[in-house]
């Protein structure tokens, strides 16, 4: 989860996280990949999940990048993929740019470091993205 501000665990972040887990299950099903194990925990750093998916790491990372780009909440998910050797595959491995800011499109890292935007503005935008995702869910 990408959660701005000091409060990483909230009803908002948990709901966004749950959408991400559901999207990962759908992704695995679409590709015919098996989820061998799954664990979730919540700490001061917010909700986190660990899924052991039986899939080639490179293909899985490419699919999760597409997932993050396709879903309204995707930019708030931070889906790491580890190789069999424990190496974390990042966007850089696929020559992709760093994440962009939710509000202005500049480098997310620079905006976070410089506290460019008010926390309330970021949270309002996260709520709007969640509302959009909820409205797309079948009843």
N, C-alpha and C positions, 0 to 999 in steps of 0.2 A: 504494500500500500504506500502510496505517496500521500502524505498528510501534512499540510503546512501547520505551523504553530506548535506550541508546547503540548497540546492535548491530542495525542495520537490515537487514543482509544475512546471512541464515542459511538453513539447509536449510528451516526452518519458513516463513520469509517467501517463499522461492522456490516452495515447494509451494502456498502460499496464492495467490501471484501466478499460477501456472500454472492453477489452478482458475478464476481471474478471466478469463484470456485465453480459456480454453475456453468459459466462460459467455458472453463477448462474441461469440465465433464462433457459438454456438448462437442468441444473440439476433438477430444479423444475418441468419442463415438463416431464423429464424421470421418476420421482418419482410420478407424479400426484399431486404435491403440488401446491397450489395456491399462487401467490404473491399478497397480499392484497393491499400493498402500496409500493411505491418506491420514494426515494428522493436522490439527489446527490448534493454535494457542493464541492467547491475547496477553500482551504485556504492556509495559509503559510505552513501548515503541509501536503499539497498535496491533491489529490482528495480523497473524501470519499463518501461512499454510505450507505444508510440505506434501507434495504428491509424487509418488514414484510411478512414472508413466513408462511403459515398455515401448520405447520409440527411439529412433536414432536422434542423438542430441542436436545435430545441425538442423534436421528437418523439424524437430520439435520447437527449436528456438525461432526458426523462420515462421512457423505457424503461430507461435505466441506473439511475435511482432505484428503479424497480420491481424491477429485478434485484438491487440491493443489499439491498432489503428482503425479497426472496423466498428468497435463498440463505443457508444457515447462515454462510457466510464473507463474505457481502455487506457486513457492517458493517466488515470489515477492508480492503475495496477502497476506493480513492479514485479514482473514475472521473471525470475532468474531460472536459467537452465544450466545444469551441471553436466559435464561429460562424465564418462565412466571413470576417468582419472581425477575427477573432482574439480576440473577447471570450469570457471563460470564463463559462459558464453554471453557476450554483451552485444549491444548494437554496433560497437566498433568492429567486431568480428565480421560484420556484414556490410561494412563501409557505410553505415547509416549515421546521420547526424545525432548529436545529443538531443535529449528531450527538450521541447519548446515550452515556454511559459503558457499556462492555461489562459491567461488574460491578454497578454500582449504579443505572444509569438516569439519573443526574444529567447535567449538561452535560459532555461528554467533554473539552472545552477546559478547563473549570474543574478537573476531576479531574487532568488532565495537568499543568496549571500548578501546582496545589497538591500534586502527588505524593501524592494521596489513597490510592492503592492500591500495595501492594508489586509490584514488577516480576515477581516469581515468580508471584504470583497471576494477573496479566494473561497471562503466557506459558502458564501451565497452562490458562487458559480458551481461549486461542488454539489450543493443542494439542487440546483437547476439541472445539472447533468443526471443526478440520481432520479429526479422527477421524470426526466425524458426517458431514462432507461426503464423506470417502472411503468410508464405509459405504453411502452412497446411490448411489455410482457403479456402473453396470452392469459386470459382469466382462468 
